Amino acid sequence: MTGASDTRSRNPIPAIMPSGITSCHTIGSAAGVIEALLAGDIDVGPLDGYALDLMLRHQAKLGSRIRIIATTDPAPIPFLVAASGCPDEIVSRLQAALASFAGVPACADLRDRLCLDGFAPVATGDYGLMLHWDAEARAAGYAQPS
Protein backbone atom coordinates (compact mmCIF):
# COMPACT_ATOMS: atom_id res chain seq x y z
CA MET A 1 0.00 0.00 0.00
CA THR A 2 1.11 3.52 -0.52
CA GLY A 3 -0.32 6.43 1.34
CA ALA A 4 0.25 9.28 3.69
CA SER A 5 2.26 7.28 6.18
CA ASP A 6 4.56 4.41 6.81
CA THR A 7 3.93 1.85 9.49
CA ARG A 8 5.80 2.83 12.62
CA SER A 9 5.32 -0.06 14.98
CA ARG A 10 8.83 -0.77 16.34
CA ASN A 11 8.78 -1.38 20.07
CA PRO A 12 10.68 1.53 21.70
CA ILE A 13 10.42 0.13 25.23
CA PRO A 14 13.94 -1.35 25.55
CA ALA A 15 15.46 2.00 24.58
CA ILE A 16 13.42 4.10 27.03
CA MET A 17 12.90 1.85 30.04
CA PRO A 18 16.21 2.96 31.63
CA SER A 19 14.95 6.55 31.44
CA GLY A 20 12.60 6.17 34.37
CA ILE A 21 9.61 4.35 32.92
CA THR A 22 8.60 1.85 35.55
CA SER A 23 5.67 -0.03 34.07
CA CYS A 24 4.28 -1.21 30.74
CA HIS A 25 0.75 -2.17 29.73
CA THR A 26 -0.29 -4.33 26.80
CA ILE A 27 -3.12 -2.71 24.85
CA GLY A 28 -4.53 -4.67 21.95
CA SER A 29 -5.28 -2.05 19.30
CA ALA A 30 -4.52 1.46 18.09
CA ALA A 31 -7.96 2.55 19.27
CA GLY A 32 -7.19 1.02 22.67
CA VAL A 33 -3.97 3.04 22.90
CA ILE A 34 -5.83 6.27 22.10
CA GLU A 35 -8.60 5.43 24.59
CA ALA A 36 -6.04 4.70 27.32
CA LEU A 37 -4.14 7.93 26.59
CA LEU A 38 -7.27 10.05 26.66
CA ALA A 39 -8.49 8.36 29.85
CA GLY A 40 -5.16 9.02 31.55
CA ASP A 41 -4.49 5.30 32.02
CA ILE A 42 -1.18 5.55 30.16
CA ASP A 43 1.19 8.42 29.39
CA VAL A 44 2.80 7.01 26.23
CA GLY A 45 1.75 4.34 23.77
CA PRO A 46 2.81 2.86 20.42
CA LEU A 47 0.70 3.51 17.33
CA ASP A 48 0.90 2.24 13.79
CA GLY A 49 1.41 5.26 11.53
CA TYR A 50 -1.34 4.32 9.09
CA ALA A 51 -3.83 3.66 11.90
CA LEU A 52 -2.99 7.08 13.33
CA ASP A 53 -3.44 8.72 9.91
CA LEU A 54 -6.92 7.20 9.66
CA MET A 55 -7.90 8.26 13.16
CA LEU A 56 -6.65 11.82 12.59
CA ARG A 57 -8.48 11.96 9.24
CA HIS A 58 -11.79 10.88 10.73
CA GLN A 59 -11.61 12.34 14.26
CA ALA A 60 -10.87 16.01 13.72
CA LYS A 61 -10.32 16.89 17.39
CA LEU A 62 -7.95 14.00 18.12
CA GLY A 63 -4.85 15.83 16.86
CA SER A 64 -5.21 18.51 19.51
CA ARG A 65 -5.47 15.87 22.27
CA ILE A 66 -2.33 13.82 21.57
CA ARG A 67 1.32 14.49 20.73
CA ILE A 68 3.66 12.44 18.58
CA ILE A 69 6.86 12.27 20.62
CA ALA A 70 8.99 9.91 18.49
CA THR A 71 8.88 7.75 15.39
CA THR A 72 10.76 4.73 14.15
CA ASP A 73 12.42 4.18 10.81
CA PRO A 74 9.96 4.05 7.89
CA ALA A 75 8.73 0.55 7.11
CA PRO A 76 6.21 -0.93 4.69
CA ILE A 77 2.59 -1.01 5.73
CA PRO A 78 1.59 -4.61 6.63
CA PHE A 79 0.38 -7.03 3.99
CA LEU A 80 -3.21 -7.60 3.00
CA VAL A 81 -3.68 -11.37 3.36
CA ALA A 82 -6.18 -13.98 2.24
CA ALA A 83 -6.98 -17.29 3.88
CA SER A 84 -4.79 -20.15 2.66
CA GLY A 85 -7.87 -21.85 1.24
CA CYS A 86 -8.94 -18.85 -0.85
CA PRO A 87 -9.01 -19.98 -4.49
CA ASP A 88 -6.19 -18.69 -6.70
CA GLU A 89 -8.74 -17.19 -9.11
CA ILE A 90 -10.21 -15.04 -6.33
CA VAL A 91 -6.75 -13.98 -5.13
CA SER A 92 -5.79 -12.99 -8.69
CA ARG A 93 -8.98 -10.99 -9.13
CA LEU A 94 -8.42 -9.22 -5.82
CA GLN A 95 -4.81 -8.41 -6.74
CA ALA A 96 -5.94 -7.00 -10.11
CA ALA A 97 -8.64 -4.90 -8.48
CA LEU A 98 -6.23 -3.53 -5.87
CA ALA A 99 -3.60 -2.79 -8.53
CA SER A 100 -6.12 -0.68 -10.47
CA PHE A 101 -7.47 1.12 -7.39
CA ALA A 102 -5.22 4.19 -7.83
CA GLY A 103 -6.51 4.96 -11.32
CA VAL A 104 -10.23 4.33 -10.94
CA PRO A 105 -12.05 7.69 -10.79
CA ALA A 106 -14.99 6.13 -8.93
CA CYS A 107 -12.59 5.19 -6.10
CA ALA A 108 -11.35 8.76 -5.50
CA ASP A 109 -13.57 9.31 -2.46
CA LEU A 110 -12.61 5.93 -1.00
CA ARG A 111 -8.89 6.65 -1.54
CA ASP A 112 -9.37 9.94 0.29
CA ARG A 113 -11.26 8.35 3.19
CA LEU A 114 -8.63 5.60 3.48
CA CYS A 115 -5.68 8.02 3.17
CA LEU A 116 -4.30 5.90 0.32
CA ASP A 117 -2.88 6.67 -3.08
CA GLY A 118 -3.11 3.04 -4.17
CA PHE A 119 -1.76 -0.44 -3.53
CA ALA A 120 1.60 -1.91 -4.53
CA PRO A 121 2.48 -5.51 -5.32
CA VAL A 122 4.10 -7.36 -2.43
CA ALA A 123 7.88 -7.42 -2.53
CA THR A 124 8.79 -9.62 0.42
CA GLY A 125 12.33 -8.21 0.49
CA ASP A 126 10.83 -4.88 1.57
CA TYR A 127 9.85 -6.52 4.85
CA GLY A 128 13.41 -7.40 5.92
CA LEU A 129 13.42 -4.45 8.31
CA MET A 130 10.46 -5.90 10.20
CA LEU A 131 12.24 -9.26 10.49
CA HIS A 132 15.26 -7.41 11.87
CA TRP A 133 13.05 -5.64 14.43
CA ASP A 134 11.51 -8.97 15.38
CA ALA A 135 14.97 -10.50 15.93
CA GLU A 136 16.01 -7.48 18.04
CA ALA A 137 12.88 -7.74 20.19
CA ARG A 138 13.31 -11.48 20.72
CA ALA A 139 16.99 -10.96 21.63
CA ALA A 140 15.86 -8.36 24.19
CA GLY A 141 13.51 -10.91 25.78
CA TYR A 142 10.21 -10.07 24.08
CA ALA A 143 8.63 -13.36 23.02
CA GLN A 144 5.84 -11.70 21.03
CA PRO A 145 4.70 -8.24 19.95
CA SER A 146 2.90 -6.24 22.61
MDAnalysis code that builds the backbone (N, CA, C; Angstrom):
import MDAnalysis as mda
import numpy as np

u = mda.Universe.empty(438, n_residues=146, atom_resindex=np.repeat(np.arange(146), 3), trajectory=True)
u.add_TopologyAttr("name", ["N", "CA", "C"] * 146)
u.add_TopologyAttr("resid", np.arange(1, 147))
u.add_TopologyAttr("resname", ["MET", "THR", "GLY", "ALA", "SER", "ASP", "THR", "ARG", "SER", "ARG", "ASN", "PRO", "ILE", "PRO", "ALA", "ILE", "MET", "PRO", "SER", "GLY", "ILE", "THR", "SER", "CYS", "HIS", "THR", "ILE", "GLY", "SER", "ALA", "ALA", "GLY", "VAL", "ILE", "GLU", "ALA", "LEU", "LEU", "ALA", "GLY", "ASP", "ILE", "ASP", "VAL", "GLY", "PRO", "LEU", "ASP", "GLY", "TYR", "ALA", "LEU", "ASP", "LEU", "MET", "LEU", "ARG", "HIS", "GLN", "ALA", "LYS", "LEU", "GLY", "SER", "ARG", "ILE", "ARG", "ILE", "ILE", "ALA", "THR", "THR", "ASP", "PRO", "ALA", "PRO", "ILE", "PRO", "PHE", "LEU", "VAL", "ALA", "ALA", "SER", "GLY", "CYS", "PRO", "ASP", "GLU", "ILE", "VAL", "SER", "ARG", "LEU", "GLN", "ALA", "ALA", "LEU", "ALA", "SER", "PHE", "ALA", "GLY", "VAL", "PRO", "ALA", "CYS", "ALA", "ASP", "LEU", "ARG", "ASP", "ARG", "LEU", "CYS", "LEU", "ASP", "GLY", "PHE", "ALA", "PRO", "VAL", "ALA", "THR", "GLY", "ASP", "TYR", "GLY", "LEU", "MET", "LEU", "HIS", "TRP", "ASP", "ALA", "GLU", "ALA", "ARG", "ALA", "ALA", "GLY", "TYR", "ALA", "GLN", "PRO", "SER"])
u.atoms.positions = np.array([
    [0.849, -1.171, 0.000],
    [0.000, 0.000, 0.000],
    [0.895, 1.234, 0.000],
    [0.418, 2.250, -0.611],
    [1.113, 3.521, -0.518],
    [0.136, 4.531, 0.021],
    [0.613, 5.473, 0.765],
    [-0.317, 6.433, 1.338],
    [0.415, 7.504, 2.093],
    [-0.281, 8.127, 2.981],
    [0.247, 9.285, 3.688],
    [1.232, 8.911, 4.780],
    [1.357, 7.622, 5.088],
    [2.262, 7.280, 6.176],
    [2.949, 5.965, 5.924],
    [3.926, 5.698, 6.738],
    [4.562, 4.405, 6.812],
    [4.152, 3.803, 8.144],
    [4.209, 2.486, 8.215],
    [3.934, 1.851, 9.490],
    [5.087, 2.151, 10.419],
    [4.776, 2.532, 11.630],
    [5.805, 2.831, 12.615],
    [5.448, 2.065, 13.879],
    [5.770, 0.771, 13.870],
    [5.315, -0.061, 14.979],
    [6.464, -0.701, 15.746],
    [7.694, -0.216, 15.612],
    [8.827, -0.770, 16.340],
    [8.636, -0.513, 17.824],
    [8.964, -1.500, 18.618],
    [8.782, -1.383, 20.065],
    [9.905, -0.538, 20.654],
    [9.636, 0.668, 21.153],
    [10.681, 1.527, 21.702],
    [11.004, 1.237, 23.160],
    [10.294, 0.321, 23.789],
    [10.416, 0.135, 25.234],
    [11.845, -0.177, 25.685],
    [12.597, -1.101, 25.038],
    [13.945, -1.352, 25.549],
    [14.818, -0.097, 25.573],
    [14.637, 0.791, 24.644],
    [15.457, 2.001, 24.584],
    [15.086, 3.022, 25.651],
    [13.824, 3.048, 26.101],
    [13.421, 4.103, 27.028],
    [13.185, 3.623, 28.448],
    [13.124, 2.334, 28.675],
    [12.897, 1.851, 30.038],
    [13.941, 2.380, 31.026],
    [15.244, 2.443, 30.665],
    [16.205, 2.964, 31.632],
    [15.995, 4.438, 31.979],
    [15.160, 5.126, 31.227],
    [14.949, 6.554, 31.440],
    [13.893, 6.856, 32.487],
    [13.523, 5.901, 33.286],
    [12.599, 6.173, 34.370],
    [11.210, 5.616, 34.187],
    [10.924, 4.974, 33.081],
    [9.610, 4.354, 32.921],
    [9.608, 3.090, 33.760],
    [8.599, 2.953, 34.594],
    [8.602, 1.852, 35.555],
    [7.558, 0.784, 35.284],
    [6.658, 1.008, 34.341],
    [5.673, -0.029, 34.066],
    [5.244, 0.028, 32.609],
    [4.781, -1.104, 32.109],
    [4.284, -1.212, 30.739],
    [2.931, -1.911, 30.772],
    [2.049, -1.540, 29.876],
    [0.746, -2.172, 29.734],
    [0.625, -2.684, 28.311],
    [-0.005, -3.825, 28.135],
    [-0.293, -4.329, 26.801],
    [-1.707, -3.899, 26.443],
    [-1.819, -3.185, 25.333],
    [-3.117, -2.707, 24.853],
    [-3.271, -3.240, 23.444],
    [-4.391, -3.874, 23.153],
    [-4.532, -4.665, 21.947],
    [-4.753, -3.971, 20.627],
    [-4.986, -2.684, 20.580],
    [-5.280, -2.049, 19.300],
    [-4.890, -0.576, 19.344],
    [-4.806, 0.022, 18.163],
    [-4.516, 1.457, 18.090],
    [-5.611, 2.251, 18.798],
    [-6.853, 1.866, 18.591],
    [-7.956, 2.555, 19.266],
    [-7.833, 2.405, 20.779],
    [-7.380, 1.236, 21.242],
    [-7.187, 1.023, 22.666],
    [-6.101, 1.915, 23.241],
    [-5.034, 2.134, 22.466],
    [-3.969, 3.042, 22.905],
    [-4.524, 4.451, 23.053],
    [-5.262, 4.914, 22.054],
    [-5.835, 6.267, 22.104],
    [-6.798, 6.384, 23.284],
    [-7.662, 5.394, 23.465],
    [-8.604, 5.435, 24.591],
    [-7.866, 5.514, 25.923],
    [-6.801, 4.708, 26.069],
    [-6.040, 4.703, 27.316],
    [-5.320, 6.034, 27.535],
    [-4.775, 6.617, 26.472],
    [-4.139, 7.933, 26.589],
    [-5.140, 8.986, 27.034],
    [-6.273, 9.024, 26.370],
    [-7.274, 10.052, 26.664],
    [-7.895, 9.866, 28.050],
    [-7.946, 8.628, 28.521],
    [-8.492, 8.358, 29.853],
    [-7.459, 8.598, 30.952],
    [-6.205, 8.819, 30.563],
    [-5.157, 9.015, 31.552],
    [-4.618, 7.721, 32.133],
    [-4.966, 6.591, 31.533],
    [-4.495, 5.296, 32.024],
    [-3.033, 5.050, 31.663],
    [-2.574, 5.649, 30.570],
    [-1.176, 5.549, 30.157],
    [-0.690, 6.941, 29.765],
    [0.598, 7.140, 29.789],
    [1.189, 8.421, 29.392],
    [1.745, 8.379, 27.980],
    [2.169, 7.199, 27.532],
    [2.802, 7.005, 26.234],
    [2.335, 5.675, 25.679],
    [2.131, 5.605, 24.378],
    [1.753, 4.336, 23.772],
    [2.184, 4.262, 22.324],
    [2.410, 3.041, 21.809],
    [2.807, 2.861, 20.418],
    [1.607, 2.874, 19.486],
    [1.761, 3.496, 18.330],
    [0.697, 3.506, 17.328],
    [1.279, 3.233, 15.953],
    [0.588, 2.442, 15.195],
    [0.904, 2.244, 13.792],
    [0.630, 3.555, 13.063],
    [1.549, 3.982, 12.216],
    [1.409, 5.263, 11.525],
    [0.170, 5.360, 10.656],
    [-0.159, 4.281, 9.952],
    [-1.341, 4.317, 9.092],
    [-2.615, 4.381, 9.927],
    [-2.660, 3.605, 11.013],
    [-3.830, 3.663, 11.898],
    [-4.012, 5.075, 12.444],
    [-2.905, 5.705, 12.828],
    [-2.993, 7.081, 13.327],
    [-3.477, 8.029, 12.239],
    [-2.963, 7.884, 11.012],
    [-3.443, 8.716, 9.908],
    [-4.954, 8.612, 9.745],
    [-5.471, 7.393, 9.805],
    [-6.920, 7.202, 9.656],
    [-7.687, 7.855, 10.802],
    [-7.203, 7.666, 12.018],
    [-7.900, 8.263, 13.165],
    [-7.878, 9.788, 13.083],
    [-6.741, 10.356, 12.712],
    [-6.653, 11.819, 12.592],
    [-7.537, 12.330, 11.459],
    [-7.653, 11.565, 10.387],
    [-8.481, 11.960, 9.239],
    [-9.962, 11.981, 9.601],
    [-10.367, 11.042, 10.454],
    [-11.791, 10.879, 10.730],
    [-12.229, 11.353, 12.117],
    [-11.283, 11.797, 12.926],
    [-11.611, 12.338, 14.257],
    [-10.893, 13.682, 14.381],
    [-11.514, 14.704, 13.866],
    [-10.869, 16.012, 13.717],
    [-10.240, 16.550, 15.002],
    [-10.830, 16.318, 16.137],
    [-10.324, 16.891, 17.386],
    [-9.192, 16.077, 18.012],
    [-8.955, 14.870, 17.512],
    [-7.949, 14.004, 18.123],
    [-6.554, 14.622, 18.088],
    [-6.183, 15.259, 16.995],
    [-4.850, 15.833, 16.858],
    [-4.494, 16.841, 17.933],
    [-5.481, 17.528, 18.463],
    [-5.206, 18.506, 19.513],
    [-5.132, 17.855, 20.901],
    [-5.440, 16.555, 20.977],
    [-5.474, 15.874, 22.271],
    [-4.303, 14.924, 22.494],
    [-3.483, 14.711, 21.441],
    [-2.334, 13.822, 21.569],
    [-1.112, 14.499, 20.959],
    [0.067, 13.990, 21.293],
    [1.321, 14.493, 20.728],
    [2.152, 13.317, 20.246],
    [2.719, 13.440, 19.065],
    [3.664, 12.440, 18.583],
    [5.016, 12.830, 19.150],
    [5.609, 11.931, 19.945],
    [6.861, 12.274, 20.618],
    [8.078, 11.603, 19.990],
    [7.880, 10.586, 19.164],
    [8.990, 9.910, 18.489],
    [8.426, 9.023, 17.391],
    [9.253, 8.707, 16.428],
    [8.875, 7.754, 15.389],
    [10.028, 6.780, 15.186],
    [9.738, 5.700, 14.507],
    [10.756, 4.727, 14.148],
    [11.126, 4.922, 12.687],
    [12.060, 4.135, 12.219],
    [12.421, 4.182, 10.813],
    [11.210, 3.819, 9.957],
    [11.084, 4.414, 8.777],
    [9.964, 4.048, 7.893],
    [10.019, 2.561, 7.541],
    [8.853, 1.961, 7.462],
    [8.732, 0.548, 7.108],
    [7.469, 0.367, 6.277],
    [7.412, -0.699, 5.492],
    [6.208, -0.933, 4.688],
    [4.982, -1.149, 5.568],
    [3.852, -0.731, 5.062],
    [2.586, -1.012, 5.734],
    [2.353, -2.519, 5.642],
    [1.777, -3.145, 6.658],
    [1.594, -4.606, 6.631],
    [0.819, -5.090, 5.408],
    [1.037, -6.365, 5.115],
    [0.379, -7.033, 3.994],
    [-1.135, -7.037, 4.129],
    [-1.818, -7.144, 3.020],
    [-3.211, -7.598, 3.004],
    [-3.111, -9.092, 2.736],
    [-3.799, -9.913, 3.494],
    [-3.681, -11.366, 3.356],
    [-5.038, -11.991, 3.092],
    [-4.985, -13.170, 2.475],
    [-6.179, -13.979, 2.244],
    [-5.978, -15.310, 2.956],
    [-7.057, -15.965, 3.262],
    [-6.984, -17.295, 3.880],
    [-6.269, -18.250, 2.933],
    [-5.548, -19.209, 3.494],
    [-4.791, -20.149, 2.663],
    [-5.701, -20.931, 1.720],
    [-6.943, -21.116, 2.088],
    [-7.873, -21.854, 1.241],
    [-8.579, -21.006, 0.195],
    [-8.296, -19.727, 0.147],
    [-8.937, -18.852, -0.846],
    [-8.477, -19.272, -2.239],
    [-9.392, -19.519, -3.148],
    [-9.010, -19.982, -4.488],
    [-8.102, -18.976, -5.214],
    [-7.140, -19.520, -5.960],
    [-6.186, -18.688, -6.700],
    [-6.887, -17.683, -7.617],
    [-8.003, -18.098, -8.219],
    [-8.744, -17.192, -9.107],
    [-9.236, -15.955, -8.342],
    [-9.726, -16.162, -7.148],
    [-10.209, -15.044, -6.326],
    [-9.037, -14.153, -5.929],
    [-7.932, -14.757, -5.507],
    [-6.750, -13.983, -5.129],
    [-6.274, -13.145, -6.318],
    [-6.220, -13.731, -7.495],
    [-5.789, -12.991, -8.694],
    [-6.722, -11.832, -9.006],
    [-8.020, -12.060, -8.876],
    [-8.983, -10.994, -9.135],
    [-8.844, -9.869, -8.112],
    [-8.627, -10.237, -6.854],
    [-8.420, -9.216, -5.818],
    [-7.145, -8.417, -6.089],
    [-6.066, -9.109, -6.449],
    [-4.812, -8.414, -6.741],
    [-4.994, -7.448, -7.910],
    [-5.703, -7.865, -8.952],
    [-5.936, -6.996, -10.107],
    [-6.775, -5.785, -9.717],
    [-7.793, -6.012, -8.922],
    [-8.645, -4.896, -8.484],
    [-7.846, -3.910, -7.643],
    [-7.033, -4.408, -6.720],
    [-6.234, -3.529, -5.872],
    [-5.185, -2.777, -6.695],
    [-4.597, -3.441, -7.685],
    [-3.596, -2.789, -8.527],
    [-4.197, -1.641, -9.331],
    [-5.477, -1.733, -9.681],
    [-6.118, -0.685, -10.474],
    [-6.750, 0.415, -9.619],
    [-6.800, 0.213, -8.324],
    [-7.472, 1.116, -7.389],
    [-7.036, 2.577, -7.551],
    [-5.743, 2.817, -7.756],
    [-5.220, 4.189, -7.832],
    [-5.775, 4.963, -9.022],
    [-6.090, 4.263, -10.110],
    [-6.512, 4.960, -11.316],
    [-7.995, 4.957, -11.603],
    [-8.785, 4.415, -10.712],
    [-10.231, 4.333, -10.939],
    [-10.890, 5.594, -10.382],
    [-11.432, 6.446, -11.268],
    [-12.050, 7.686, -10.786],
    [-13.150, 7.459, -9.749],
    [-13.907, 6.393, -9.875],
    [-14.990, 6.125, -8.933],
    [-14.468, 5.804, -7.533],
    [-13.171, 5.512, -7.403],
    [-12.585, 5.188, -6.098],
    [-11.936, 6.402, -5.430],
    [-12.025, 7.572, -6.048],
    [-11.350, 8.761, -5.500],
    [-11.791, 9.062, -4.070],
    [-13.085, 9.016, -3.807],
    [-13.572, 9.306, -2.459],
    [-13.077, 8.256, -1.465],
    [-13.087, 7.001, -1.871],
    [-12.613, 5.931, -0.995],
    [-11.117, 6.074, -0.724],
    [-10.329, 6.403, -1.747],
    [-8.895, 6.647, -1.540],
    [-8.693, 7.761, -0.522],
    [-9.474, 8.817, -0.644],
    [-9.370, 9.936, 0.294],
    [-9.726, 9.496, 1.711],
    [-10.832, 8.790, 1.852],
    [-11.261, 8.348, 3.187],
    [-10.278, 7.365, 3.809],
    [-9.585, 6.575, 2.974],
    [-8.627, 5.597, 3.478],
    [-7.201, 6.149, 3.555],
    [-7.009, 7.408, 3.159],
    [-5.677, 8.021, 3.170],
    [-4.694, 7.207, 2.337],
    [-5.128, 6.725, 1.185],
    [-4.295, 5.902, 0.317],
    [-4.194, 6.511, -1.070],
    [-3.034, 6.337, -1.668],
    [-2.882, 6.674, -3.080],
    [-3.200, 5.454, -3.934],
    [-2.884, 4.280, -3.438],
    [-3.105, 3.040, -4.167],
    [-2.471, 1.886, -3.421],
    [-2.367, 0.768, -4.097],
    [-1.761, -0.438, -3.534],
    [-0.581, -0.831, -4.402],
    [0.412, -1.460, -3.816],
    [1.602, -1.911, -4.527],
    [1.700, -3.430, -4.415],
    [2.257, -4.055, -5.443],
    [2.481, -5.512, -5.323],
    [3.417, -5.803, -4.159],
    [3.264, -6.966, -3.563],
    [4.100, -7.357, -2.434],
    [5.504, -7.706, -2.928],
    [6.479, -7.073, -2.322],
    [7.879, -7.416, -2.533],
    [8.406, -7.837, -1.161],
    [8.479, -9.139, -0.923],
    [8.787, -9.622, 0.419],
    [10.125, -9.099, 0.930],
    [11.063, -8.779, 0.051],
    [12.334, -8.210, 0.492],
    [12.169, -6.888, 1.207],
    [11.094, -6.161, 0.905],
    [10.828, -4.879, 1.567],
    [10.535, -5.049, 3.053],
    [10.233, -6.268, 3.467],
    [9.850, -6.521, 4.848],
    [11.014, -7.017, 5.706],
    [12.227, -6.982, 5.165],
    [13.406, -7.404, 5.917],
    [13.603, -6.594, 7.184],
    [13.281, -5.306, 7.140],
    [13.424, -4.451, 8.310],
    [12.558, -4.960, 9.464],
    [11.341, -5.390, 9.149],
    [10.460, -5.902, 10.199],
    [11.015, -7.187, 10.797],
    [11.623, -8.039, 9.965],
    [12.242, -9.259, 10.485],
    [13.413, -8.907, 11.397],
    [14.157, -7.875, 11.032],
    [15.260, -7.407, 11.871],
    [14.731, -6.916, 13.217],
    [13.656, -6.123, 13.191],
    [13.054, -5.641, 14.430],
    [12.572, -6.805, 15.294],
    [11.978, -7.806, 14.650],
    [11.512, -8.975, 15.380],
    [12.683, -9.675, 16.066],
    [13.791, -9.854, 15.349],
    [14.971, -10.499, 15.932],
    [15.522, -9.678, 17.098],
    [15.555, -8.346, 16.949],
    [16.006, -7.477, 18.044],
    [15.120, -7.627, 19.278],
    [13.814, -7.637, 19.062],
    [12.878, -7.741, 20.187],
    [13.032, -9.085, 20.893],
    [13.147, -10.148, 20.112],
    [13.310, -11.475, 20.721],
    [14.620, -11.558, 21.494],
    [15.693, -10.965, 20.931],
    [16.987, -10.961, 21.626],
    [16.923, -10.165, 22.929],
    [16.030, -9.176, 22.978],
    [15.862, -8.360, 24.187],
    [14.904, -9.004, 25.186],
    [14.373, -10.189, 24.841],
    [13.510, -10.906, 25.777],
    [12.031, -10.783, 25.515],
    [11.640, -10.173, 24.413],
    [10.214, -10.066, 24.078],
    [9.831, -11.251, 23.207],
    [9.005, -12.142, 23.739],
    [8.629, -13.360, 23.021],
    [7.624, -13.104, 21.911],
    [6.838, -12.027, 22.028],
    [5.836, -11.702, 21.027],
    [5.570, -10.213, 21.049],
    [5.005, -9.679, 19.947],
    [4.701, -8.242, 19.951],
    [3.730, -7.892, 21.055],
    [3.847, -6.681, 21.576],
    [2.898, -6.238, 22.607],
    [1.818, -5.409, 21.988],
])
